[in-house]
Amino acid sequence: MEIHIVGGGLAGAEAAWQILQSGLTVVLHEMRPLSTTPAHKTGDLAELVCSNSLKSLSPDSAPGRLKEEMLALDSLIIAAGKAAQVPAGQALAVDRAIFSNFIESKLASHPSFRRVGEEVTQLPSPDEMLARDEWWIVATGPLTSAALASQLEELSPGHRRLYFYDAIAPVIAADSIDLEQTFRASRYDRDTDGAASDGDYLNLPLDKAQYEAFIEAVSTAEYMPLHKFEETRYFEACLPIEVMVERGPNTLRFGPMKPMGLTNPKTGHRPWANLQLRMENVEGTMYSMVGFQTKMKWPEQKRVFSMIPALRDAEFLRFGSVHRNTYLNSPEVLNPDFSCKLSPRLFIAGQITGVEGYTESAAIGLLAGRALVAKARSESFLMPPRDTVIGALAHYVTHGGLGEFQPMNANLGLLPPLERQRGESKVSKKARQCSAARERFEEYLSHP
């Protein structure tokens, strides 16, 4: 028996780890660096192409609960995140190079792991997989090559393949930031554990006039033309700033430039608007612009972002960009264990299944890897229940929701609803939801 995984991103790496831990052999097919994508820069496994943040660690949040559940299931990705962590308040942000190196080292050192540098453009048929006693996982992500994506379309009734556009935020050299125009603070002065913090973010405050001039510049900037595909559709949790500005001049002040929970110590007041920068690496030589995805042309990014006082002489190590993300209509294509309805030895994992986010992609890889092992051994596999975060995410992927299937982050809205108690605040209700999910997950672990 041999297990083949196509794609060495977060989902593919996580699935490989879970399968290796069960004692089976894994052949990982990764086309990079021989053939690359518009977003990737290296041939590293689990390269983070957008932000370096895996989102919140707070135990009273869906992303935080998801990480705890994955860690309890021996997640390689979360272990790598902990090993590569850089300061980022309540978020799990990582040094990209350390993160990828940790994962590559763990997999490469396993005696039952083999990496093949090639692009897979043709999958074996169900009969071929059966005859060769092979099992396959496709975890090629939202930038799946055209040849393989076309073959995956054939697995869907009506040959439907869906898409949306994703955006990447710029990265800046730390020594080019004017620190006199910044102050260091975490929002509400709290760190990951909720304790008082000296601040893990560089904050770039703007007054009203500076903000309005910035909004005008964003509104009139030149943008990169997109390819002539279908009409442009963005994922709501990752909108380019120019799309937000089109929705109103104050949209950024309620989004990535919100000043809430921050006080500029140099003025003693809350800024009119505020941009946060987050460390990109352990050495602190690079910072990313939090939530500042954009499709502006590169010279325009330099011009417009240099209007922010602290960035007047900024050196941009990476400019923002926009790329097309492809995903399957998973409720039509997949069984509840992530195997394909039309090809039972083929599993799909990661972002291409219709989840959005690093941790979410890895979570589906984790479950797909475990489900494949069980099926290959003719054993039963109990998916985590829907009232856990990872189980709720899995249920959404394979069953969908109301209306057209669209990418989804981990969120408490996926969990079965809890009735709000009399006088209970939203914060308290969220904490109670997370507590209930924790109890249910512990029950699942005790009776897997």
Beta strands, then each sheet from edge to edge (+ up, - down):
strand 1: 2-6
strand 2: 26-29
strand 3: 53-56
strand 4: 85-86
strand 5: 91-94
strand 6: 113-116
strand 7: 134-138
strand 8: 161-168
strand 9: 171-173
strand 10: 183-184
strand 11: 201-206
strand 12: 273-279
strand 13: 286-289
strand 14: 316-318
strand 15: 321-328
strand 16: 339-340
strand 17: 343-348
sheet 1: 6+ 2+ 1+ 7+ 17+ 16-
sheet 2: 3+ 5- 4+
sheet 3: 8+ 15-
sheet 4: 10+ 11- 12+ 13- 9+ 14-
end
